[in-house]
Amino acid sequence: MTDLKLHANFRPRPMSWDEGSAHAVLLLRELSEISIFKSGWEILGTALNDDEAAFLEKGRIAQEGEGSNGRLFFMIAGNARGPVPPFLRMESYFATIDFDQNQGRLTVTIDLRPELATIDTIFEIIKRFAAWSPLQHVSTTPATYAEYDAPIDHVRRRGIGWAGWVPFQLTQEQVPEAAILEPVGNGTFLATQRTYWAVQDREAVRRAQALELRLNDLGMLPTRRVLSRGTWGTTDP
């Protein structure tokens, strides 16, 4: 079972399921070049690298099973299991690539087992995101952080947790709470520390809270509404 969530919002554009699923495969193949995803991707027991057409058809079947009413789950893919029976192996990673036609949201969520996550890996994933589609916001958080520890109203505003990305150029002087700050694309990658922290590490949580409060004071954290509009980073909050 995974308990680290990397969530990204992108600028949406109108897409059919076929267009979206082909676009999603491009991302999954890009991510497969990162070492933690070397097992590849599968949907309902069919691996992408074995048979792309069958993989896409399994994705379509999974989509129909959702009864989504306007939501297109282009991919809900987990790590390929190889010869190990499914009931003997826990998921190491899981990706959901989701376009909501009703609200115009394009999002990607990757669930990871924390032991797979290094700051270099998170940085590389976000670089691949930025190259794949126009980004609006990225957060990387323990599964319970937003609900119990976020210092701002997580229902309205998106923080970044342990590490994330915002579509603004920032300097260390502006955000002294960031232990890591690197330009990526038209924005900035930030992290509170190099190693993953669980919510039991209260000092690390306090550092994350301080960083999010600083970003919020600077107007760098988006509302759900502006993310849905697809305008974050191009207009005023």
Buried (B, 14 or more C-beta within 10 A) or exposed (E): EBBBBBBBBBBBBEBEBEBBBBBBBEBBBBBBEBEBBEBBBBBBEBBBBEEBEBBBBBBBEBBEEEEBEEBBBBBBBBBBBEEEEEEEEEBBBBBBBBBBBEEBBBBBBBBBBBEBBBBEBBBBBBBBBBEBBBBBBBBBBBBEBBEEBBBBEBEEBBBBBBBBBBBBEBEEEBBEBBBBBEEBBEBBBBBBBEEBBBBEBEEBBEBBBBBBBBBBEEEBBBBBEBBBBBBBBEEEE
